Amino acid sequence: MRKLLIILLVAVAIIPSAAAEAVKIDALILPKFENGEMSGDFPGEAQYYHEAYTEGGEVYDIAGAMDGHQLYVKDGIALFVTGMGKVNTAVSLTSLITDERFDFSDTYFLATGCAGSSTGYTVMGDVFIITATIDYDLGHHADPREMTSGSETTWFHDAGYDDASFKLLNQDLSEKVYQMTKDVELATTEKTAAFMAAAFPGEEWAVRNPMVLKGTTVTGDNYWKGYYDEANARLMTETYGAPDPYALSEMEDNSIAVTLDRFGLLDRLIIIRDSVNMDVFMLGATPESLWDPEFESSLSDEDSVEAADIFATAMENNFKVGSVVIDAIKNGTLQ
């Protein structure tokens, strides 16, 4: 009888303490990939944030994460590399926010990473505060060789997908983030500036210095590029009535927005992306020349045929902007 009483008392003591042990997360940083190690080498999307906020903290394995990807937590700030693409991102994020070891009830979600950006509005090295996301793949697409109207665009809107294909972020939060970051000084490189000038000769927009902008991002299941797909992205942005111009092409953000919306967390999503290349072919590049399996080229190469040498600088630009936001969350000034 005495043993039974002791067991019951221990059980009662454990239940409330277990519930109280959920780790409260103030901010969750969501990069999509890292180049090599999480710190100390050439930076990808995660490294600057990890070194500044989560290095030396607790490390957790997450069921459903991509192989080798872990959650890093330190002083209320967490970082989790989701993997690239909409499916990887949705599965990774769902696995994390349903993990009962963590409390995401008051979390700000900061999706961060690099992207290709639109002509006429952006330059490589820009950083964007995203105000709306669009799924490039939902709707109807035709092969241009099947089109009979001569239209530049090959996408057709289907309202049946609207609940998932267009997500409007919290405009008040986006505006607060933009106002606190719009004057952050961003950098470029001489090589990148010359690259842009040569790619778009005589175009004033192409030779300005990088800056913080607001914009709409279009999320595709593939890494597309070209004048006609850019026209599709512009048409989508206009069709859905996005509040800011089409700015970026990437492969994850609409998936993050849809996932968080399903769990009632969309109003605390912040997206900060930097441009490391343009969404059209430049300086004679073609699909065959860029994507031939035998042609080894990466956007992070110092002599990239798409990105010049902007990659590391753009990642640093992203962190300059994002760190302002994370610091505001830590200090309680982003309310």
N, C-alpha and C positions, 0 to 999 in steps of 0.2 A: 504493500500500500504506500509506504513511504517513497519507494522508488518511482511508483506511478505518479505521485504528487510532484516529485522533483522534475520528472520528465515533462509534465504539464506546465509547470512554472517556467521551465527553460523554453518550451515551445511558445508560450505566451510572450516571453521576453524577446524571442527572436523575431516574431512576426512584425511588430511595429518597427524594429530596428532595420529589418531587411527592406521595408518600404522606404525608410528614410535614407537608405544608402544609394538611391538613384543619383547618379552624378548630374548635377545641374549644368547645362551647357548654355552659356550666354551668347556665343557666336560659333557657328559651324562654317568653316571655310571649305569650299568644295572645288578644288582643282580637278582636272580630268586625267593628267598624266604628269610624269616627272622624267627628266632625262637622267638616267643613271641613279645615283644616290640621292637621298633626301636632303643632304647638305654637303657642302664642301667641294662640289664640282660644277660643271656647266649647268646653269639653272634651267629647269622647266617651269611648269605652272605652279608647282608647290613650294619650291625650295626657299625662296625669300620669305614666304609666310611661315614656313616651318621653323626656319632659323630664328625668326623674330619672336614667335609666339608659342610654339609647342615643343621645341626641342628640349629634351631633358625632363619632359613630363611623363605621364602614364601612357602606356601603349596597350591597346586592346585588339584582340582578334574579333572579327565580325563575321558571323555566319552569313553567307551570301555575298561577301566581298570577293573581288577578283583575287586570284592567287598572289600572295605576297603583299596585298594592300591591307593596311591596318589603320585604326583610329588613334590619333594622337591627341591628348588632352593635357592642358596645363592652365591652371588659374582660370577656369571657366571658358577658355578658348579651345576649340577642337578643330582638327583638320583631317579630312578624309579624301583620298584620291579615288574618284568614282570609276575610272576607266572611261575610254572614249566610245562615243556613240549613244544613241537614245536608249537602247535596250540595256547595255551595261550600266548606264547612269540610273535608270529607273529601278533596276533590281538592287543595285548597291545602296541607293538612297532609301528605298523602302525597307531593306534589311536593317539599316541603321536606325531609322526613326521609329521602328517597331521593337527595337531592342529595349527591354524593360530595365536594363541597367542604367539607362540615361534618361534625363528629363529634358525634353525639347519644348516644353509648354511655353516658354518665354524666349526662345532662341531666335536670333537673327541669322538667316541663312545667306552666306555670301558666296555665290557662284562666281568663280574667277577663271580666267584662261585667255588664250590667244585666239585669233580668228582672222579670216580674210575680210576685207572691207570694201565698200562701194566707191565707185568712181564719182567724181563731182562733189563729194561731201567729205571724204576722209583722206588721210595720208597715213602711210605706215608709221607706227609709233604713237598714233592717237590712242586715247583711253576713253571708253564709252560707259556711261551710266545708262543701262537698258531700261526702257519704260514699257516695252511690250515684246512678247515672243510669238513667233509664228512657226507652225510645223510645215516645212516645205513639201512634205510628201503626202499630206492629207488633202483630198480633192481629186481632180482628174488631171493626168498628164498625157500628152501625146508626143510621139516621135515627130520632129519637124517634117520628116519626109512624108508623113501621112496628112499633114495639114493642107487644106484646100483654099484657105482664105488669104494666105500670104502674110498672116500675122507674125510679128516678132515673138509673141508670147505663145506658150504651148500648155499653159495651166488653165484649168477651168474650176471655178469655185463650186463647192458642194456644201450647202448650209447644214447638211446632216452631220458634218464633222466639226461644226463650229465650237462645240463645247471643249474639244481637245486641241483644235488646230490654232486657236488664237487665245492667248492669255494676256490680259491687261494687268500689269503689276500695280502695287500700291503707289498711286501717283504722288501722294503727299510724302511718302517715305523716299521715293525716287528724287523728288525735288529737294528734300532736305539733304540727301547725299550729294546731289549735284551742286547745291549752293556751298557746301562745305569743302568741295574738292575742285571746283571749276577753275580756281586760280593756281592750282598746283603746277609748278613748272616742270615740263616734260622735256626729254632730250631726244635728239636724233643723232645720226652720224653723217660725216661728209659723204661717205660712199652711198648711203641710202638716199640722201638729198639729191645727189647726182643721178642716181638710178631713177628716181621719180621724175626728175626734169627731163631725162632722156626718154622715158616711157610715155610721157604726156607732154610733148613739146608745145610751148606757148600757153599752157594752161595754168593760170594763176593759182587755182585751188591746189594744184599738185606740188607746189613749191613752198607752201607755208610751213611754219614750224608745227610740230605735234601739239595737240591740246586736248582738254577734257570736253567731251560732247555728250549730249543725250541722243538716243537712237533706238530703233527697232532692230531686233535680231531675228534671223530666219534660220531655223534648225533643220538640217537635212540628214538623211541616213547615209549620205555619201559625201565625199570631198569633191564638190563640183566647182567649176570655174568657167567663165565665159560670158560674152555679151548677152546671149539669149537667155541664159539662166539668170543673169542679173536682171534682165527685163521681167522675168517671171517673179523674182523677189520684189521688185518695185510694184508690180501689179498686185501681189498679195498684200503688201503694206497698205496700198490705196484701198483695196477691196474691203479689208477688215477695219479700216478707219483708225489705224494706229496713230497715236498722238505725236509721234516724232518720225523723222525720215528713216527709210531703210538704211541701215549702217553696216550690218555684219552678217556674214555667213559662218555658221559653226554647226556642231553635231550633237549638242546636249541640252541647251538651255530650256527649250520648250518642254523637254522631258522632265526636267527638274520642276518647272512651273506646274505641270499637270500633276506630278506626284505630290507636291506639297499642297496643291489645291484639294486633292482627294482627302487629305488628312486635316483640312482646315487651317493650313499654315502658310498659304500663299501671301498673305498680307505682310509677312516679315521677310520676304525674299528680296535680296539685292543682287544685281548682276553687274559685274565689272569685267569688261573684256578689253584687250588691247589688240591693235592691228599689227600683224607681222607679214602680211602680204595683201595684195589686191585681189578682188574676185574675178578679174578678167586676165586674159593672157597678155603678156607684155614683151616688148623688145624681141618679137619674132618667135616667142615660145609657142608651142602647139601641144595638144593633148599627147600626141605621139612622142614628142621630145621630152616632156615633163614626166610622163607616167610609164614610159617603156620600162619593163621590169629589170632590164639590164643596165638602166641608167640610174646610178646611185646618187641621189641628191636629197637633201633634207632642208627644211626651212631654217633649221638652226645652224646650217653651215655658214662659215664666215664669208663664203663666196657663192651663196645660193643664187640660182638663176631666177628665183621668185622673190626672195626677201632681202637681197643684198646682204648686209651684215646687221640688220636691225633687231634680230630675235632677242638677244640678251638685253639690249637696251629697252626694248618694248616690255620685256618681263619686269625690268626694274621700274619702268614708268607705271606699270600696273600696280606694283607694290607701293610706290609713292602715293598713289591714290587710295588703294585699299587699306593701307596702314592708317590713314586718317580716319577711315570709317571704323576699323577695329578698335582703335584707341578711343574713339567716341563711345563705342559700345561699352568698353571697359570702364570708362569714366562716367557712364550714365548720362551722357549729353546727347545721345541720339534717341530722343523720345518723341 
